[in-house]
Amino acid sequence: MKYDLQLCIGSRLRRLSRIVDGHFRSKLSEFNITENQMTILFVLNKMGKVEQGKIGQTLVLERSTVSRNIKLLEKQNYIKRTSNYRPEIELSKKGNELVQKLIPLWEETMDELISKLGENGLTYLSELENSLN
């Protein structure tokens, strides 16, 4: 093999993702939602009523991931869906209330991660994302 498996970019990025997810998971456990679900709630908070596919495009998530998470959030009554031919989703009152509780936890976790990464780490992360995009 040309490259050592320890250099595998995909594996290393997934590992970093799992590490970051762990930080968020510890804060979200009492709410019974995942980081992906929190992010979907935040996007809906910002965008308002949208078609489900727009969430996937915005967050660069696979359709099945978005669909599964939306169903779970609907089941918990955090999201409501219109009955249009092309249904749109939006936060319910309960979802809006949850988002307001989650924002300080998200900010606290971001502060912790940014502190660990430092300014150089944030710069490198942005450069990496831009170069792979």
C-alpha positions, 0 to 999 in steps of 0.5 A: 500500500502506498499510504500507512492506514494511520494516515487515512484522511477519512478515518482521521476525520471520522475519529475527530467527529466522534471526539467532538460528538462525545463532547456534545453528547455529554451535554445533550444526554438529559434531552434525549437528542443527538448532536445531529438532531440539535443541529437540525433544530438550530437550522429550523430555528434560523430558517423557519418553515422549510422543505426537509431536503433543504435541511440536508443541503444546508447541513451536508447530510444524507437524505436518510440521516435527515429523514430518520432524525426528523422522524425522531424529532417529530415523535418527541413533538419538537417539529411539526410538518405541514400536510402540503403535497411537498411538506415543510417542517418547522419547530413546534412551540416545544421545539422552540423552547428546547432550542432556547435551553440548548443554545447556552449548552452549545455555546459552553461546549463550543467555548470548551472546544475552541479553548482546546483548539486555539486560534491556530486550530480554528484557522487550520480547520477552516483551511482544511474545510475550504481546501476539501470543498 
